Amino acid sequence: MTQSNDTNPAEPSESLNPKSNQNLGQSINEHSDSYPTLEWQRFGSHQWRKSDLSEHLHQAMIDIGDGIELCVEAGGNPNNPPLLMIMGLGSQMIFWPNNFIKRLIDAGFFVIRFDNRDIGLSSKVQIDGLPRISQLKMMMRLQTGLSNKGMQVAYNLTDMAEDTARLIKALQLGKTHLLGASMGGMIAQIVAARYPSLVQRMALMFTTTNRAFLKPPKPKQLYTLINRPESHSERDIVRHSVWFMKTVGTPGHVNVRMVREIAKLRYQRNFHPLGTVQQLNAILASGSISRFSKQVKAPTIVLHGSADGLLPASQGRVVAKTIPNATFHLIEGMAHDIPEYYQPYMVDLISNHLLNE
């Protein structure tokens, strides 16, 4: 699931939240249960506490090296196969619906989700002196086959994939199932290609290879990537989030009340608009990831909604054709989200693919 920009790339960065990211991280460690059960010791020496986001999960700050800490939540039977969930552009891990998490746990997974770098409670990347760049121009260059690799950006998708691989190692998960959504699906493809020994099987949702000449987003959905809220107040951010989800979400299945609640929680948890900008820059500067997709050895399933206007379903078909022996499932009526109505069907597809080896 992608989330729209919260600021103009040309604007100075800011991070707004009731507590600082550092203080929240300290709170996690100071009020920890250490291990929910003895079995959790297999995941290394980390300080876990009950999640304040989901009754099914525990939370910890995991140091993956190079000054990056990731906020991680995990839950389920630790003896079950691990399923690492990678979220999309600008989206904190709370965009994985709680009911979806519970269904995956009930299906037999030990579920792990996390905030990517620059989002939520994970480490922020601040690099002084980066030039202002036009994301719209970068989008046009990418679409027409021109490279953006010369652009100076804070990081690219391979750096984010490295974060994911390091998290798998830090938690000592061994071979892990990956579930990636949107940008998270791109990251998952790179991880599977570069670290085949870490990836058992893979499920991808509404994602892409990011190569040139793919069917572009519809204009209304494309606008969600460049439009920004009227201000950085909580009220305007919540309004903007509702507009965004109504635009990219599944027609007739957008729960506005829940969208508002998640938007408020996201804002209060950590509002860092520069993170979304830098993640989008990472996508645009990375260009096509087809070279990685072609190297994936993990058995892969690709799910895509027929009503997705942000990443048209044809892009998902390209992913399935590019990854060797991948299978594609078109979900009629679904768009660029994970509606409650479609969750049982999606979890059945995912669990049957990942668990029935």
Secondary structure, 3 states (H helix, E strand, C coil): CCCCCCCCCCCCCCCECCCCHHHHHHHHHHCCCECCCHHHHHHCCCCEEECCCCCCCEEEEEEEECCEEEEEEEECCCCCCEEEEECCCCCCHHHCCHHHHHHHHHCCCEEEEECCCCCCCCCCCCCCCCCCCCHHHHHHHHHCCCCCCCCCCCCCHHHHHHHHHHHHHHCCCCCEEEEEECHHHHHHHHHHHHCHHHEEEEEEECCCCCCCCCCCCCHHHHHCCCCCCCCCCHHHHHHHHHHHHHHHCCCCCCCHHHHHHHHHHHHHHCECHHHHHHHHHHHHHHCCCHHHHCCCCCCEEEEEECCCCCCCHHHHHHHHHHCCCCEEEEECCCCCCCCHHHHHHHHHHHHHHHHCC
